[in-house]
Amino acid sequence: MAIEKERLIDMYGSMVRIRTFETRVAKEVAAGIIPGAAHLYSGQEAVAVGACANLRRDDYITSTHRGHGHLIAKGAMPQFMMAELFGKKAGYNKGKGGSMHITAPELGIMGASGIVAGMIPVAAGVALSAQMRGTDQVVVCFLGDGATNSGRFHESVNLASCWALPVVYVIENNLYAESTSIAAVCRVTNLSDRAVAYGIPGSSVDGNDVLAVYEAVGEAVARARRGQGPSLIECKTYRHHGHFEGDPQTYKTKAEVDEWLKRDPIPRFRTRLVEMGIFSAEEAEGIDQAVRAEIDRAVAFAAESPFPAPEEALEDVFA
């Protein structure tokens, strides 16, 4: 699999941007600056970046309550993301969406939802729109392992299969639906085996290997563009934080956490790129520093931005 040097560097930068963004969000939540719940994406960066690296600007994604990484990987700007989390008017949704409901249609980001599996039917609808308009646009629908036990998942994937819709379902299996182990509620070892029920291709990959994700999703995206219908890809990964910030994570063992931290996708990819001669360790550190400065500017932008006026609560709503 040949990937041009600049794309590999961009993928590394995007992964670092997501991690750095989330690390700062954790700090601002703990300080009481960011209101509401936050579900951080740290540890799963290889999935969002590997998947979205196959997409054009006019392709679409649908996201989840743990969606900051998806949005940044699709091109969302950290300063407008941070402003949204701060509840500021400069945010993507004027401070009204918050952490779990950011939408940016101009970037193909069709929204996230605090409801588990809530965006899976929406992804089918967006894919149907592309099909009816006769474009070759593709939808990547991100979902968690817990969402695969929802009726919304089964109905939507079945319909997408029947109509050969251009949608790629990317399951981020981080082992837990909130605090419930997927092993306790699902007898199949590979969630991609469920694709058989809908007559579509399914595969499971190492979700902490960004190139493995890139290759698997790339094949599925190409298939969808050819009008051959949906695919189901399971990415086995792990979230470094709890279900939400403040989650005591008593359901995890120290041994499990330590083992998964050894598989951290970012240093793993960084080491690989150095070994490939894509960049030096010093050049990688330069990228890291530039991203840290970018996120510092994003926080400053959010902090300095005004809150929406109270009367704006009645704007931008359907009635």
C-alpha positions as CSV (number, residue, x, y, z in Angstrom):
1,M,0.0,0.0,0.0
2,A,1.7,3.2,-1.2
3,I,0.7,6.4,0.5
4,E,2.3,9.7,-0.4
5,K,4.6,11.3,2.1
6,E,2.6,14.4,2.7
7,R,-0.6,12.4,3.4
8,L,1.3,10.3,6.0
9,I,2.5,13.5,7.7
10,D,-0.9,15.0,7.6
11,M,-2.4,11.9,9.2
12,Y,0.2,12.0,12.0
13,G,-0.6,15.7,12.6
14,S,-4.3,15.1,12.6
15,M,-3.9,12.4,15.3
16,V,-1.7,14.6,17.4
17,R,-4.2,17.5,17.0
18,I,-7.1,15.3,18.2
19,R,-5.1,14.0,21.3
20,T,-3.9,17.5,22.2
21,F,-7.4,18.9,21.8
22,E,-8.9,16.3,24.0
23,T,-6.2,16.7,26.7
24,R,-6.9,20.4,26.8
25,V,-10.7,19.7,27.0
26,A,-10.1,17.5,30.0
27,K,-8.2,20.3,31.7
28,E,-10.9,22.9,31.0
29,V,-13.7,20.5,32.1
30,A,-11.9,19.9,35.4
31,A,-11.5,23.6,35.9
32,G,-15.2,24.2,35.4
33,I,-14.7,26.3,32.2
34,I,-16.4,23.8,29.8
35,P,-20.0,23.1,31.0
36,G,-21.8,19.8,30.6
37,A,-20.6,16.4,29.9
38,A,-17.6,15.5,27.8
39,H,-16.8,12.1,26.3
40,L,-13.2,12.2,25.1
41,Y,-11.8,10.4,22.1
42,S,-8.2,10.0,23.3
43,G,-6.8,6.5,22.4
44,Q,-9.1,6.1,19.3
45,E,-7.4,8.6,17.0
46,A,-6.3,6.0,14.4
47,V,-9.9,5.2,13.6
48,A,-11.1,8.7,12.8
49,V,-7.9,9.7,11.0
50,G,-7.5,6.5,9.1
51,A,-11.2,6.5,7.9
52,C,-11.4,10.2,7.0
53,A,-8.1,10.2,5.1
54,N,-10.1,8.4,2.4
55,L,-12.8,11.0,2.1
56,R,-13.2,14.1,-0.1
57,R,-14.4,17.4,1.3
58,D,-17.9,16.7,-0.2
59,D,-18.2,13.3,1.4
60,Y,-20.1,13.0,4.6
61,I,-19.7,11.6,8.1
62,T,-22.1,11.1,11.0
63,S,-20.7,11.0,14.5
64,T,-21.5,10.0,18.1
65,H,-21.4,11.4,21.6
66,R,-17.6,10.7,21.5
67,G,-17.2,12.7,18.3
68,H,-14.5,15.4,18.7
69,G,-12.0,13.2,16.9
70,H,-14.3,12.5,13.9
71,L,-14.9,16.2,13.4
72,I,-11.3,17.2,13.6
73,A,-10.3,14.4,11.2
74,K,-12.9,15.6,8.7
75,G,-11.5,19.1,8.8
76,A,-13.3,21.0,11.6
77,M,-11.2,23.8,13.0
78,P,-10.1,23.5,16.6
79,Q,-10.9,27.2,17.5
80,F,-14.5,26.8,16.4
81,M,-14.8,23.4,18.0
82,M,-13.4,24.8,21.3
83,A,-15.7,27.8,21.1
84,E,-18.7,25.5,20.7
85,L,-17.6,23.5,23.8
86,F,-17.2,26.8,25.7
87,G,-20.8,27.7,24.8
88,K,-19.7,30.7,22.7
89,K,-21.4,32.4,19.8
90,A,-18.3,31.8,17.6
91,G,-18.7,28.0,17.8
92,Y,-19.9,25.9,14.9
93,N,-23.4,25.9,16.2
94,K,-23.3,29.3,18.0
95,G,-22.7,27.6,21.4
96,K,-26.0,25.7,21.3
97,G,-24.7,22.3,20.3
98,G,-22.0,21.7,22.9
99,S,-19.7,18.7,23.0
100,M,-22.2,16.1,21.7
101,H,-24.1,17.9,19.0
102,I,-21.6,19.7,16.7
103,T,-22.7,19.9,13.1
104,A,-20.9,21.5,10.1
105,P,-22.6,20.6,6.8
106,E,-20.2,22.7,4.8
107,L,-17.5,20.2,5.8
108,G,-19.7,17.1,5.3
109,I,-20.2,16.8,9.0
110,M,-23.9,15.9,9.3
111,G,-24.0,15.9,13.1
112,A,-23.5,14.0,16.2
113,S,-26.0,12.8,18.8
114,G,-26.1,12.2,22.5
115,I,-28.4,9.3,21.8
116,V,-26.5,6.0,21.2
117,A,-27.1,4.8,17.6
118,G,-29.0,8.0,17.0
119,M,-27.1,9.0,13.8
120,I,-27.1,5.6,12.2
121,P,-30.5,6.1,10.5
122,V,-29.4,9.6,9.5
123,A,-26.4,8.2,7.7
124,A,-28.7,6.0,5.6
125,G,-30.8,9.1,4.8
126,V,-27.7,11.1,3.7
127,A,-26.5,8.2,1.6
128,L,-30.0,7.9,0.0
129,S,-29.8,11.6,-0.9
130,A,-26.4,11.1,-2.6
131,Q,-27.8,8.1,-4.5
132,M,-30.9,10.0,-5.6
133,R,-28.8,13.0,-6.7
134,G,-26.6,10.7,-8.8
135,T,-23.4,11.7,-7.1
136,D,-20.5,9.4,-6.1
137,Q,-20.4,10.9,-2.6
138,V,-19.9,8.5,0.3
139,V,-21.0,8.5,4.0
140,V,-18.9,7.2,6.8
141,C,-21.1,6.4,9.8
142,F,-19.1,6.1,13.0
143,L,-20.7,4.1,15.8
144,G,-19.6,2.4,19.0
145,D,-19.8,-1.3,20.0
146,G,-22.8,-0.7,22.2
147,A,-24.8,0.8,19.2
148,T,-24.6,-2.6,17.4
149,N,-27.2,-4.0,19.9
150,S,-29.7,-1.3,19.0
151,G,-32.6,-1.8,16.7
152,R,-31.6,1.4,14.9
153,F,-28.4,-0.3,13.8
154,H,-30.1,-3.4,12.5
155,E,-32.9,-1.7,10.6
156,S,-30.6,0.9,9.1
157,V,-27.9,-1.5,7.9
158,N,-30.5,-3.8,6.5
159,L,-32.2,-1.0,4.6
160,A,-28.8,0.3,3.3
161,S,-28.0,-3.2,2.1
162,C,-31.4,-3.6,0.3
163,W,-31.0,-0.3,-1.5
164,A,-27.2,-0.5,-2.0
165,L,-26.6,2.8,-0.3
166,P,-23.1,4.4,-0.4
167,V,-22.4,4.2,3.3
168,V,-19.5,2.7,5.3
169,Y,-20.3,1.7,8.9
170,V,-17.2,2.0,11.1
171,I,-17.6,0.3,14.5
172,E,-15.2,1.7,17.1
173,N,-15.1,-1.3,19.5
174,N,-13.4,0.2,22.6
175,L,-14.7,-2.8,24.6
176,Y,-17.2,-0.8,26.7
177,A,-20.7,0.6,26.2
178,E,-20.5,3.1,29.1
179,S,-19.4,0.6,31.8
180,T,-20.8,-2.6,30.2
181,S,-18.3,-4.9,28.5
182,I,-19.2,-5.8,25.0
183,A,-18.3,-9.5,25.8
184,A,-21.2,-9.5,28.4
185,V,-23.8,-8.5,25.8
186,C,-22.6,-10.0,22.5
187,R,-21.6,-13.6,21.8
188,V,-19.6,-12.9,18.6
189,T,-15.9,-12.2,19.0
190,N,-15.8,-10.0,15.8
191,L,-18.7,-7.5,15.5
192,S,-18.0,-7.4,11.8
193,D,-19.5,-11.0,11.6
194,R,-22.9,-9.3,11.8
195,A,-22.4,-8.1,8.2
196,V,-23.3,-11.6,7.1
197,A,-26.9,-11.1,8.2
198,Y,-27.2,-8.2,5.7
199,G,-25.3,-9.7,2.8
200,I,-22.6,-7.1,2.9
201,P,-18.8,-7.2,3.3
202,G,-17.5,-7.1,6.9
203,S,-14.0,-7.0,8.3
204,S,-12.3,-6.5,11.7
205,V,-9.0,-4.6,11.9
206,D,-6.6,-3.3,14.5
207,G,-8.1,0.1,15.4
208,N,-4.9,1.3,16.9
209,D,-3.1,0.9,13.5
210,V,-4.0,4.0,11.4
211,L,-2.7,2.4,8.2
212,A,-4.8,-0.8,8.7
213,V,-7.9,1.4,9.2
214,Y,-6.9,3.5,6.2
215,E,-6.6,0.5,3.9
216,A,-9.8,-1.2,5.1
217,V,-12.0,1.9,4.9
218,G,-10.4,2.8,1.6
219,E,-11.6,-0.4,0.0
220,A,-15.1,0.1,1.4
221,V,-15.2,3.7,0.3
222,A,-14.2,2.7,-3.2
223,R,-16.8,0.0,-3.3
224,A,-19.5,2.5,-2.2
225,R,-18.4,5.0,-4.9
226,R,-18.9,2.3,-7.5
227,G,-22.5,1.8,-6.4
228,Q,-21.9,-1.6,-4.8
229,G,-23.4,-0.7,-1.5
230,P,-22.4,-0.6,2.2
231,S,-19.7,-2.3,4.2
232,L,-19.2,-2.9,7.9
233,I,-15.8,-2.4,9.4
234,E,-14.9,-3.1,13.1
235,C,-11.9,-1.2,14.5
236,K,-10.7,-2.8,17.8
237,T,-9.5,0.1,20.0
238,Y,-9.6,1.5,23.5
239,R,-10.5,4.7,25.1
240,H,-7.9,6.1,27.5
241,H,-10.5,8.1,29.6
242,G,-13.7,7.0,31.2
243,H,-17.1,7.0,29.5
244,F,-17.3,10.7,30.5
245,E,-14.9,13.0,32.4
246,G,-15.3,12.2,36.0
247,D,-16.1,8.5,35.4
248,P,-14.2,6.5,38.1
249,Q,-13.7,3.6,35.7
250,T,-14.0,0.9,38.4
251,Y,-15.0,-1.6,35.7
252,K,-11.5,-1.5,34.2
253,T,-8.5,-3.4,35.7
254,K,-5.1,-1.8,35.9
255,A,-3.6,-4.6,33.9
256,E,-6.0,-4.0,31.1
257,V,-5.4,-0.3,31.0
258,D,-1.6,-0.8,31.1
259,E,-1.7,-3.3,28.3
260,W,-3.7,-1.0,26.0
261,L,-1.6,2.0,26.8
262,K,1.3,0.1,25.3
263,R,-0.6,0.1,22.1
264,D,-1.2,3.8,22.0
265,P,-1.7,4.6,18.3
266,I,0.2,7.9,18.2
267,P,3.7,6.9,19.4
268,R,3.2,3.7,17.4
269,F,2.6,5.6,14.2
270,R,5.3,8.1,15.0
271,T,7.9,5.3,15.4
272,R,6.8,3.7,12.2
273,L,7.1,7.0,10.2
274,V,10.6,7.6,11.6
275,E,11.6,4.0,10.6
276,M,10.1,4.6,7.1
277,G,12.2,7.8,6.8
278,I,9.1,10.0,6.4
279,F,10.4,12.4,9.0
280,S,13.0,12.4,11.8
281,A,12.2,12.3,15.5
282,E,13.1,16.0,15.7
283,E,10.7,16.9,12.8
284,A,7.9,14.9,14.6
285,E,8.6,16.9,17.8
286,G,8.2,20.1,15.7
287,I,4.8,18.9,14.5
288,D,3.8,18.2,18.1
289,Q,4.9,21.7,19.3
290,A,3.1,23.4,16.4
291,V,-0.1,21.5,17.3
292,R,0.2,22.5,21.0
293,A,0.5,26.1,20.0
294,E,-2.5,25.7,17.7
295,I,-4.7,24.4,20.5
296,D,-3.5,27.1,22.9
297,R,-4.7,29.7,20.3
298,A,-8.0,27.8,20.0
299,V,-8.6,28.0,23.8
300,A,-7.7,31.7,23.8
301,F,-10.1,32.3,20.9
302,A,-12.9,30.5,22.7
303,A,-12.2,32.3,26.0
304,E,-12.3,35.7,24.3
305,S,-15.4,35.0,22.3
306,P,-18.8,36.4,23.5
307,F,-21.6,34.2,24.8
308,P,-24.8,34.3,22.7
309,A,-27.5,36.7,23.9
310,P,-30.4,35.1,25.8
311,E,-32.9,35.9,23.1
312,E,-30.8,33.9,20.6
313,A,-32.1,30.8,22.2
314,L,-35.2,31.3,20.1
315,E,-33.3,31.5,16.8
316,D,-32.1,28.6,14.6
317,V,-34.9,26.3,15.8
318,F,-37.7,24.5,14.0
319,A,-41.2,25.4,15.2
